[in-house]
Amino acid sequence: MRKSNVFTEEAVELFVNGKKMITFMCTPENLDEMALGYLYSRGIIECVDEFMGAAPCSSGKRIFAIVSKKLKDEVYSIKNIVMSGCGSGELPKELDFYKRDIRSGYRVEMGNIKETFGEMLESARLHQTTGGTHSAAIKDNEGRVIVREDIGRHNAVDKVIGAALLEGMNLERSTVVITGRVSSDMVVKAAGAGVPVVASMRITSNMAIEIANKYKVNLIGRIGSNEPLIYNEVEGTYIER
């Protein structure tokens, strides 16, 4: 078996303020960004200023994050493991708990989103090498682009959200592009981070569209095709053809 046909998957435990919160089945890279993106999109922290930092242990199998606020016990029992190939958490609770107000007025051209998709594929070194990972990209209205990869599509989005926050990007004026399907839990993650537009090379579900309409997230499918699918158009966000 050639090494290029194998990707790395590890169980990485996240400890927050000294207490174990969750175990990720993930590609063990950019773990500080993944921790921040997870905490922010879950609503566990309200702003990046509450994130004091994160660092892995010497083995890389644990990452220790510090936040400035005292956390309620309930946030440590959301779910014990985030698998690399499935959703996370109980959707009804997440819908009530992890949601940010997405302000209106964001404009983005479809050509710009397709360009971001191309930039993501060009930068996806793990996918180019193994063909077995997911990619996520975020682009803000200033043209800054960040790309991250992981075996799990949720982890890839957490990483790119965390990286964007550390770079000072305004998530409410940004578009996230992903390789994986847009399921309902992925829309919840976008709403939790305040991202107004999510585009994928794949399709979405009826529940994802329902949630997206409720929480003002625009969904686009098959972004790599000649005719991308615009599943919904939320008032206040403008996708220019």
Stockholm file with secondary structure:
# STOCKHOLM 1.0

chainA/1-241         MRKSNVFTEEAVELFVNGKKMITFMCTPENLDEMALGYLYSRGIIECVDEFMGAAPCSSGKRIFAIVSKKLKDEVYSIKNIVMSGCGSGELPKELDFYKRDIRSGYRVEMGNIKETFGEMLESARLHQTTGGTHSAAIKDNEGRVIVREDIGRHNAVDKVIGAALLEGMNLERSTVVITGRVSSDMVVKAAGAGVPVVASMRITSNMAIEIANKYKVNLIGRIGSNEPLIYNEVEGTYIER
#=GR chainA/1-241 SS CCGGGCCCCEEEEEEETTEEEEEEEECSSSHHHHHHHHHHHTTSSSSGGGEEEEEECTTSSEEEEEESSCCCGGGGGSCSEECTTSCCSCHHHHHHHSCCCCCSCEEEEHHHHHHHHHHHHHHCHHHHHHSCCEEEEEEETTCCEEEEEESSHHHHHHHHHHHHHHTTCCGGGEEEEESSCBCHHHHHHHHHHTCCEEEESSCBCHHHHHHHHHTTCEEEECTTSSSCEECCCCTTEEEEC
#=GC SS_cons         CCGGGCCCCEEEEEEETTEEEEEEEECSSSHHHHHHHHHHHTTSSSSGGGEEEEEECTTSSEEEEEESSCCCGGGGGSCSEECTTSCCSCHHHHHHHSCCCCCSCEEEEHHHHHHHHHHHHHHCHHHHHHSCCEEEEEEETTCCEEEEEESSHHHHHHHHHHHHHHTTCCGGGEEEEESSCBCHHHHHHHHHHTCCEEEESSCBCHHHHHHHHHTTCEEEECTTSSSCEECCCCTTEEEEC
//
